[in-house]
Amino acid sequence: MADGAFELGRAQRDKEARERAYSIPLSQIHVADPELWITDTHWPYFERLRKEDPVHWCEVDEEMGGYWSVTKFNDIMEVDTNHQVFSSDAFKGGITLRNFDEDFVLPMFIAMDPPKHDVQRKTVSPIVSPASLMQLEPIIRERAAGLLDSLPVGETFNWVDKISIELTTQMLATLFDFPWEDRRKLTRWSDVATAIPGNGIIETEEQRREELFECVDYFTRLWNERVNSEPKHDLISMLAHGESTRNMDRMEYLGNLILLIVGGNDTTRNSLSGGLLFLNQNPKEYDKLRADPSLIPSMVSEIIRYQTPLAYMRRTALEDYVLNGKTIRKGEKVAMWYVSGNRDDEVIDRPNEFIIDRERPRHHMSFGFGIHRCVGNRLAEMQLRVVWEEILKRYPVIDVVGEPRRVYSSFVKGYEELPVRIPARVG
């Protein structure tokens, strides 16, 4: 980073967070509190839970209710690969800890159990097949090149908006074959879907509903156009013509749209921002990258691990189950904290260090495990690889010149602002 004052401020903040994390009673640790995430002070709480109470019950938030936090890599994998006991069904609570109204349930294939999950996932998976990715790569490269060429040299700007959001939104618009001039609607709907009311994006749950209904109305018009045309290689056509999806009701269509929008947006968007931040925080790794650009694929996996763009996924126990000595009761919420599993030093060597040439860089849990493993993981990796290849062709260094502003959420681990400045172009 360009200014040591940021590092000093961060060190003091981390020291105070650590003191508090180890001084309060275990029963008071509430890692889903968004305040810990907007301040980036959740780390010592997870460290303590991994050491002292890796399957931890919390019941301090009236609105959220009680929930289990699973914080160790292997325990998380045990839950994630056991969909017979741990359900992601939207009608049983879905994949987030927040309680939604019973009359606004959004079914989506990530929030379904087999067999319906399997056939719906299979409907859209051709969009990320190896053949499809080969077709998409030159498109991503051309767009990344154009955006990077347009960046101002010597001026401060928000990397999140100019690069991270714009690139991922362009990709989403391509996957949906969405009207290009309206593509920023996709960004807005993604933010609205995951936002906590009263924190700048939406004020109320009613506003969320209204905007998401606008989303499904817009997409219904596109559906009606595609369903009456020959099938094409875009997500709406795939859903409209898919045997298991063509008869979806409005809420299920909206649910799957939100899944595809958020899944296609947040992972790549926040890893694009996080990667630049981590290189600035670890200048020796930035030097290593410049000296050997062939490390980009390995670095991309390390960025995704270190960032963990979706901090957790929730499940609901369908029966009593003993996990690491604790009895989880039928009907209770279970949060699999991927962000904590990715820092488990019993499974990952030096997990708190950002190391772009790790021996096993893809050994992480940011994409989940089992039947719900992220369907677009190869697309996310490819996008990040291409963008970093194009960055290094143009800019030997991009300086982060201020503290990032983080998203107010314990689910989406992301950034709203990352102020940067480019000193010079290559050559």
Secondary structure, 3 states (H helix, E strand, C coil): CCCHHHHHHHHHHHHHHHHHHHHCCHHHCCCCCHHHHHCCCCHHHHHHHHHHCCEEEECCCCCCCCEEEECCHHHHHHHHCCCCCEECCHHHCCCCCCCCCCCCCCCCHHHCCCCHHHHHHHHHHHHHCHHHHHHHHHHHHHHHHHHHHCCCCCCEEEHHHHHHHHHHHHHHHHHHCCCHHHCHHHHHHHHHHHCCCCCCCCCCHHHHHHHHHHHHHHHHHHHHHHHCCCCCCCHHHHHHHCCCCCCCCHHHHHHHHHHHHHHHHHHHHHHHHHHHHHHHHCHHHHHHHHHCHHHHHHHHHHHHHHHCCECEEEEEECCCEEECCEEECCCCEEEEEHHHHCCCCCCCCCCCCCCCCCCCCCCCCCCCCHHHCCCCHHHHHHHHHHHHHHHHHHCCCCEECCCCEECCCCCECCEEECEEECCCCCC
